[in-house]
Amino acid sequence: MPAAGEGIPYPVPPSPEVLTAEAQAGTPMATGARGRIASVALVIGGIVSLQFGSSVAVLLFPRAGALGVVTLRLVVAALVLLVVCRPKVRGHTRGDWATVLAFGVALAGMNSLFYQAIDRIPLGAAVTLEFLGPLVLSVATSRRMLSLLWAALALGGVVLLGREGLDGLNLAGAAFALAAGGLWAAYILLSARTGQRFPQADGLALAMTVAALLSLPLGVVSAGTALLDPVTLGLGAAVALMSSVLPYTLELLALRKLPAAGFAVMMSLEPAAAATAGFLVLHQALGWAEVLAIGLVVVASVGAVRSAGAGSH
Protein backbone atom coordinates (compact mmCIF):
# COMPACT_ATOMS: atom_id res chain seq x y z
CA MET A 1 0.00 0.00 0.00
CA PRO A 2 1.30 3.48 -0.75
CA ALA A 3 1.77 5.94 2.07
CA ALA A 4 -1.06 8.32 2.81
CA GLY A 5 -1.19 11.01 0.17
CA GLU A 6 1.42 9.32 -2.00
CA GLY A 7 -0.93 7.47 -4.38
CA ILE A 8 0.22 5.90 -7.63
CA PRO A 9 0.86 8.78 -10.05
CA TYR A 10 2.44 6.68 -12.79
CA PRO A 11 1.68 3.27 -14.32
CA VAL A 12 2.46 0.40 -11.95
CA PRO A 13 5.14 -1.81 -13.55
CA PRO A 14 4.20 -5.48 -13.73
CA SER A 15 6.31 -7.87 -11.70
CA PRO A 16 8.64 -10.41 -13.40
CA GLU A 17 6.11 -13.13 -12.57
CA VAL A 18 3.37 -11.19 -14.35
CA LEU A 19 5.52 -10.66 -17.45
CA THR A 20 6.51 -14.35 -17.53
CA ALA A 21 2.92 -15.58 -17.19
CA GLU A 22 1.66 -13.24 -19.90
CA ALA A 23 4.51 -14.15 -22.23
CA GLN A 24 3.65 -17.84 -21.80
CA ALA A 25 0.01 -17.04 -22.50
CA GLY A 26 0.93 -15.17 -25.66
CA THR A 27 -0.33 -11.79 -24.33
CA PRO A 28 2.76 -9.63 -23.75
CA MET A 29 2.21 -6.14 -22.41
CA ALA A 30 1.80 -3.50 -25.11
CA THR A 31 4.01 -0.44 -24.92
CA GLY A 32 3.82 3.23 -25.81
CA ALA A 33 0.81 4.91 -27.36
CA ARG A 34 -0.68 1.61 -28.55
CA GLY A 35 -0.64 0.30 -24.99
CA ARG A 36 -2.39 3.41 -23.69
CA ILE A 37 -5.06 3.22 -26.41
CA ALA A 38 -5.67 -0.44 -25.60
CA SER A 39 -5.93 0.39 -21.91
CA VAL A 40 -8.46 3.15 -22.62
CA ALA A 41 -10.53 0.65 -24.64
CA LEU A 42 -10.41 -1.79 -21.72
CA VAL A 43 -11.65 0.87 -19.30
CA ILE A 44 -14.50 1.95 -21.59
CA GLY A 45 -15.53 -1.65 -22.14
CA GLY A 46 -15.61 -2.21 -18.39
CA ILE A 47 -17.70 0.92 -17.83
CA VAL A 48 -20.29 -0.06 -20.44
CA SER A 49 -20.54 -3.60 -19.09
CA LEU A 50 -20.88 -2.38 -15.51
CA GLN A 51 -23.68 0.08 -16.20
CA PHE A 52 -25.75 -2.30 -18.31
CA GLY A 53 -25.24 -4.87 -15.57
CA SER A 54 -26.59 -2.34 -13.09
CA SER A 55 -29.70 -2.02 -15.23
CA VAL A 56 -30.25 -5.76 -14.90
CA ALA A 57 -29.63 -5.49 -11.15
CA VAL A 58 -32.59 -3.11 -10.87
CA LEU A 59 -34.85 -6.04 -11.77
CA LEU A 60 -33.48 -8.02 -8.84
CA PHE A 61 -34.12 -5.56 -6.00
CA PRO A 62 -37.77 -6.60 -5.51
CA ARG A 63 -36.71 -10.24 -5.43
CA ALA A 64 -33.63 -10.31 -3.18
CA GLY A 65 -33.06 -6.83 -1.75
CA ALA A 66 -29.88 -4.78 -1.88
CA LEU A 67 -27.70 -7.06 0.25
CA GLY A 68 -29.02 -10.17 -1.48
CA VAL A 69 -28.13 -8.77 -4.90
CA VAL A 70 -24.62 -7.89 -3.69
CA THR A 71 -24.16 -11.43 -2.37
CA LEU A 72 -25.34 -13.05 -5.61
CA ARG A 73 -23.12 -10.76 -7.65
CA LEU A 74 -19.96 -11.38 -5.60
CA VAL A 75 -20.46 -15.12 -5.03
CA VAL A 76 -21.15 -15.90 -8.70
CA ALA A 77 -18.29 -13.66 -9.80
CA ALA A 78 -15.91 -15.37 -7.37
CA LEU A 79 -16.90 -18.85 -8.57
CA VAL A 80 -16.45 -17.89 -12.23
CA LEU A 81 -13.06 -16.31 -11.61
CA LEU A 82 -11.83 -19.24 -9.52
CA VAL A 83 -12.80 -21.71 -12.26
CA VAL A 84 -11.34 -19.63 -15.10
CA CYS A 85 -8.16 -18.40 -13.40
CA ARG A 86 -7.42 -21.31 -11.04
CA PRO A 87 -5.13 -19.04 -9.00
CA LYS A 88 -2.25 -20.50 -7.04
CA VAL A 89 -2.57 -20.19 -3.27
CA ARG A 90 1.04 -21.08 -2.50
CA GLY A 91 4.21 -19.14 -3.08
CA HIS A 92 2.82 -15.72 -2.22
CA THR A 93 4.36 -13.35 0.29
CA ARG A 94 2.67 -11.86 3.33
CA GLY A 95 2.47 -8.58 1.42
CA ASP A 96 0.68 -10.31 -1.45
CA TRP A 97 -1.96 -11.71 0.89
CA ALA A 98 -2.35 -8.38 2.67
CA THR A 99 -3.04 -6.73 -0.68
CA VAL A 100 -5.59 -9.38 -1.67
CA LEU A 101 -7.38 -9.16 1.69
CA ALA A 102 -7.54 -5.36 1.53
CA PHE A 103 -8.75 -5.55 -2.09
CA GLY A 104 -11.47 -8.02 -1.08
CA VAL A 105 -12.65 -5.80 1.78
CA ALA A 106 -12.79 -2.82 -0.60
CA LEU A 107 -14.81 -4.82 -3.15
CA ALA A 108 -17.33 -6.03 -0.59
CA GLY A 109 -17.68 -2.64 1.08
CA MET A 110 -17.89 -0.63 -2.13
CA ASN A 111 -20.65 -2.77 -3.61
CA SER A 112 -22.63 -3.12 -0.38
CA LEU A 113 -22.53 0.59 0.43
CA PHE A 114 -23.48 1.63 -3.09
CA TYR A 115 -26.51 -0.67 -3.22
CA GLN A 116 -27.55 0.63 0.18
CA ALA A 117 -27.29 4.13 -1.26
CA ILE A 118 -29.42 3.51 -4.36
CA ASP A 119 -31.99 1.83 -2.12
CA ARG A 120 -32.48 5.24 -0.48
CA ILE A 121 -31.65 7.93 -3.05
CA PRO A 122 -31.94 8.27 -6.87
CA LEU A 123 -29.31 6.49 -8.93
CA GLY A 124 -28.04 9.69 -10.55
CA ALA A 125 -27.46 11.35 -7.19
CA ALA A 126 -25.79 8.24 -5.79
CA VAL A 127 -23.37 7.96 -8.72
CA THR A 128 -22.64 11.70 -8.48
CA LEU A 129 -21.72 11.48 -4.81
CA GLU A 130 -19.81 8.21 -5.22
CA PHE A 131 -17.67 9.68 -7.98
CA LEU A 132 -16.24 12.25 -5.57
CA GLY A 133 -13.90 9.51 -4.30
CA PRO A 134 -12.12 8.85 -7.62
CA LEU A 135 -12.20 12.57 -8.40
CA VAL A 136 -10.33 13.45 -5.22
CA LEU A 137 -7.87 10.64 -6.01
CA SER A 138 -7.25 11.99 -9.51
CA VAL A 139 -6.26 15.39 -8.12
CA ALA A 140 -4.29 14.04 -5.15
CA THR A 141 -2.15 11.64 -7.18
CA SER A 142 -1.47 13.84 -10.20
CA ARG A 143 1.65 15.99 -10.51
CA ARG A 144 0.34 18.03 -13.42
CA MET A 145 -1.63 21.24 -12.90
CA LEU A 146 -3.63 20.50 -16.05
CA SER A 147 -5.25 17.60 -14.22
CA LEU A 148 -7.14 20.17 -12.12
CA LEU A 149 -8.87 21.40 -15.28
CA TRP A 150 -9.93 17.91 -16.33
CA ALA A 151 -11.08 17.12 -12.80
CA ALA A 152 -13.12 20.35 -12.69
CA LEU A 153 -14.76 19.55 -16.02
CA ALA A 154 -15.56 16.02 -14.87
CA LEU A 155 -17.01 17.27 -11.60
CA GLY A 156 -19.15 19.80 -13.45
CA GLY A 157 -20.51 17.13 -15.74
CA VAL A 158 -21.20 14.66 -12.95
CA VAL A 159 -22.97 17.25 -10.80
CA LEU A 160 -25.00 18.41 -13.79
CA LEU A 161 -26.01 14.85 -14.56
CA GLY A 162 -27.28 14.28 -11.05
CA ARG A 163 -28.67 17.74 -10.37
CA GLU A 164 -32.33 16.68 -10.39
CA GLY A 165 -31.75 14.08 -7.73
CA LEU A 166 -29.68 16.19 -5.34
CA ASP A 167 -32.57 18.02 -3.69
CA GLY A 168 -33.96 16.64 -0.43
CA LEU A 169 -31.57 13.69 -0.25
CA ASN A 170 -31.95 11.07 2.42
CA LEU A 171 -28.93 11.71 4.66
CA ALA A 172 -28.23 8.03 5.26
CA GLY A 173 -28.31 7.36 1.52
CA ALA A 174 -25.96 10.25 0.84
CA ALA A 175 -23.58 8.99 3.54
CA PHE A 176 -23.61 5.48 2.04
CA ALA A 177 -22.79 6.92 -1.41
CA LEU A 178 -19.92 9.04 -0.09
CA ALA A 179 -18.50 6.07 1.82
CA ALA A 180 -18.77 3.95 -1.34
CA GLY A 181 -16.83 6.67 -3.14
CA GLY A 182 -14.01 6.44 -0.62
CA LEU A 183 -13.80 2.68 -1.13
CA TRP A 184 -13.95 3.22 -4.90
CA ALA A 185 -10.76 5.28 -4.63
CA ALA A 186 -9.20 2.53 -2.51
CA TYR A 187 -10.32 -0.03 -5.11
CA ILE A 188 -8.42 1.84 -7.84
CA LEU A 189 -5.18 1.81 -5.86
CA LEU A 190 -5.57 -1.77 -4.66
CA SER A 191 -6.46 -3.02 -8.14
CA ALA A 192 -3.23 -1.52 -9.44
CA ARG A 193 -1.21 -3.16 -6.67
CA THR A 194 -2.92 -6.49 -7.21
CA GLY A 195 -2.18 -6.37 -10.93
CA GLN A 196 1.47 -5.79 -10.08
CA ARG A 197 1.77 -8.66 -7.62
CA PHE A 198 -0.27 -11.39 -9.36
CA PRO A 199 -0.25 -12.67 -12.96
CA GLN A 200 -3.28 -12.06 -15.16
CA ALA A 201 -6.45 -11.95 -13.03
CA ASP A 202 -5.32 -14.36 -10.27
CA GLY A 203 -5.26 -11.66 -7.62
CA LEU A 204 -8.72 -10.49 -8.60
CA ALA A 205 -10.07 -14.03 -8.28
CA LEU A 206 -8.66 -14.34 -4.76
CA ALA A 207 -9.89 -10.88 -3.74
CA MET A 208 -13.36 -11.59 -5.14
CA THR A 209 -13.46 -14.76 -3.06
CA VAL A 210 -12.67 -12.74 0.06
CA ALA A 211 -15.44 -10.26 -0.85
CA ALA A 212 -17.94 -13.08 -1.44
CA LEU A 213 -17.18 -14.68 1.92
CA LEU A 214 -17.62 -11.34 3.68
CA SER A 215 -20.96 -10.59 2.00
CA LEU A 216 -22.46 -14.09 2.20
CA PRO A 217 -23.71 -13.97 5.83
CA LEU A 218 -25.36 -10.57 5.31
CA GLY A 219 -27.01 -11.70 2.08
CA VAL A 220 -28.35 -14.91 3.59
CA VAL A 221 -29.80 -13.09 6.59
CA SER A 222 -31.34 -10.39 4.38
CA ALA A 223 -32.74 -12.45 1.48
CA GLY A 224 -32.95 -15.99 2.87
CA THR A 225 -34.32 -18.64 0.49
CA ALA A 226 -35.02 -15.99 -2.18
CA LEU A 227 -31.39 -16.43 -3.21
CA LEU A 228 -32.19 -19.99 -4.37
CA ASP A 229 -35.00 -19.00 -6.76
CA PRO A 230 -33.98 -20.06 -10.31
CA VAL A 231 -34.95 -16.73 -11.90
CA THR A 232 -33.13 -14.80 -9.19
CA LEU A 233 -30.06 -16.99 -9.61
CA GLY A 234 -30.09 -16.51 -13.38
CA LEU A 235 -30.37 -12.74 -13.16
CA GLY A 236 -27.76 -12.73 -10.41
CA ALA A 237 -25.36 -14.62 -12.64
CA ALA A 238 -25.91 -12.09 -15.43
CA VAL A 239 -25.32 -9.21 -13.04
CA ALA A 240 -22.14 -10.88 -11.74
CA LEU A 241 -20.68 -11.34 -15.20
CA MET A 242 -21.58 -7.87 -16.44
CA SER A 243 -20.98 -5.90 -13.25
CA SER A 244 -18.07 -7.74 -11.63
CA VAL A 245 -16.17 -10.33 -13.67
CA LEU A 246 -15.80 -8.43 -16.93
CA PRO A 247 -15.35 -4.80 -15.76
CA TYR A 248 -13.02 -5.60 -12.83
CA THR A 249 -10.84 -7.81 -15.01
CA LEU A 250 -10.62 -5.17 -17.75
CA GLU A 251 -9.84 -2.43 -15.24
CA LEU A 252 -7.16 -4.50 -13.52
CA LEU A 253 -5.41 -5.05 -16.86
CA ALA A 254 -5.80 -1.38 -17.83
CA LEU A 255 -4.24 -0.15 -14.58
CA ARG A 256 -0.94 -1.74 -15.56
CA LYS A 257 -0.53 0.91 -18.27
CA LEU A 258 -2.66 3.87 -17.13
CA PRO A 259 -1.73 6.19 -14.24
CA ALA A 260 -4.19 6.05 -11.34
CA ALA A 261 -4.86 9.78 -11.80
CA GLY A 262 -5.92 9.38 -15.44
CA PHE A 263 -7.88 6.22 -14.68
CA ALA A 264 -9.78 7.93 -11.85
CA VAL A 265 -10.89 10.81 -14.08
CA MET A 266 -11.89 8.35 -16.81
CA MET A 267 -14.27 6.90 -14.24
CA SER A 268 -16.29 10.09 -14.78
CA LEU A 269 -17.75 8.18 -17.75
CA GLU A 270 -19.67 6.04 -15.26
CA PRO A 271 -22.59 8.49 -14.81
CA ALA A 272 -22.72 9.12 -18.56
CA ALA A 273 -22.80 5.39 -19.26
CA ALA A 274 -25.47 4.96 -16.58
CA ALA A 275 -27.64 7.61 -18.26
CA THR A 276 -27.22 5.88 -21.63
CA ALA A 277 -28.03 2.45 -20.18
CA GLY A 278 -31.07 3.94 -18.45
CA PHE A 279 -32.26 5.39 -21.75
CA LEU A 280 -31.77 2.18 -23.74
CA VAL A 281 -32.83 -0.40 -21.13
CA LEU A 282 -35.12 1.45 -18.73
CA HIS A 283 -36.47 3.98 -21.27
CA GLN A 284 -35.40 6.98 -19.19
CA ALA A 285 -35.38 10.09 -21.39
CA LEU A 286 -32.23 12.23 -21.75
CA GLY A 287 -32.70 15.99 -21.49
CA TRP A 288 -30.39 18.78 -22.61
CA ALA A 289 -28.64 18.82 -19.23
CA GLU A 290 -27.84 15.11 -19.43
CA VAL A 291 -26.48 15.43 -22.98
CA LEU A 292 -24.29 18.39 -21.94
CA ALA A 293 -23.07 16.45 -18.92
CA ILE A 294 -22.08 13.49 -21.08
CA GLY A 295 -20.11 15.86 -23.32
CA LEU A 296 -18.27 17.33 -20.35
CA VAL A 297 -17.21 14.01 -18.91
CA VAL A 298 -16.10 12.69 -22.29
CA VAL A 299 -13.91 15.77 -22.84
CA ALA A 300 -12.49 15.44 -19.32
CA SER A 301 -11.71 11.75 -19.80
CA VAL A 302 -9.98 12.27 -23.14
CA GLY A 303 -8.00 15.19 -21.73
CA ALA A 304 -6.93 13.22 -18.68
CA VAL A 305 -5.64 10.32 -20.78
CA ARG A 306 -3.75 12.63 -23.16
CA SER A 307 -2.20 14.49 -20.24
CA ALA A 308 -1.20 11.22 -18.59
CA GLY A 309 0.45 10.08 -21.80
CA ALA A 310 2.35 13.35 -22.16
CA GLY A 311 3.52 13.21 -18.56
CA SER A 312 4.94 9.71 -18.94
CA HIS A 313 7.55 10.68 -21.55
Order of alpha helices (4+ residues) and beta strands (2+ residues): alpha-alpha-alpha-alpha-alpha-alpha-alpha-alpha-alpha-alpha-alpha-alpha-alpha-alpha
